């Protein structure tokens, strides 16, 4: 079982729509990261959040870390086909990183 | 690009064989972590090496072993390959600081197919 639960598992939307994906856990993490992964490639880091309640914005992407540092969300405004990919959250605990199973996003033109 | 390289990019082996995967870490990084990512899943932590010693291990059997060299590059060795070992193997490099490990940067992965 995954330590981090991501939802939804799959999401297919039209270009221009907004969406939110979630990453939840019963464990506390010292930091949480969001990655995007293309097929056959390694995950690419989007953002790291460290402080409970922290909100970070990266263009149309808004990331939030829960107050208790157990969960996070990623909100995308006006999604574009280029946003298509697998979005992974990962929590850092001690000396390892635990990943969720990911949300596979498809944005149709 | 993250500066983390892995070789080979693809590999086909048969059950029972042994395989060695290689990773060169990003300049300035002293820590390498290895992950196994099965199709449709998130990466699963195998182990981490810091200063040439294993510094944490996930739920993988002893036939998964590793090395880190003085230049911080690393190898992942898998003995007695099984069909379920077919996956994308990712390495990630990072800088281990005094307080915590800094952000990990991933290589492109090695896709292993076991027949």
Contacts between the chains, C-beta under 8 A, distances in Angstrom:
chain1	res1	chain2	res2	distance
A	2	B	42	6.5
A	4	B	42	7.9
A	6	B	42	7.8
A	30	B	100	5.7
A	31	B	100	7.5
A	33	B	103	6.8
A	33	B	104	7.8
A	35	B	106	7.7
A	40	B	88	7.6
A	40	B	108	8.0
A	40	B	109	7.5
A	40	B	111	7.0
A	41	B	108	5.4
A	41	B	109	6.9
A	42	B	2	7.6
A	42	B	4	7.6
A	42	B	90	5.3
A	42	B	92	7.8
A	42	B	106	3.6
A	42	B	107	5.3
A	42	B	108	5.0
A	42	B	109	5.0
A	43	B	43	7.1
A	43	B	90	7.4
A	43	B	106	5.0
A	44	B	2	7.7
A	44	B	106	7.3
A	45	B	103	6.2
A	45	B	104	7.7
A	45	B	105	6.6
A	45	B	106	7.8
A	48	B	103	5.4
A	88	B	42	5.5
A	88	B	43	7.5
A	90	B	42	7.9
A	90	B	43	7.9
A	92	B	100	7.2
A	92	B	101	6.5
A	94	B	56	6.7
A	95	B	48	5.5
A	95	B	50	7.5
A	95	B	55	5.2
A	95	B	56	3.8
A	95	B	101	6.4
A	96	B	33	7.0
A	96	B	45	4.7
A	96	B	48	6.1
A	96	B	56	4.8
A	96	B	58	6.7
A	97	B	33	6.8
A	97	B	45	6.4
A	97	B	92	7.6
A	97	B	104	6.1
A	98	B	45	6.5
A	99	B	35	7.6
A	99	B	42	3.7
A	99	B	43	4.8
A	99	B	44	7.4
A	99	B	45	7.8
A	100	B	42	5.3
A	101	B	40	7.8
A	101	B	41	5.6
A	101	B	42	4.5
A	102	B	41	7.7
A	102	B	42	5.1
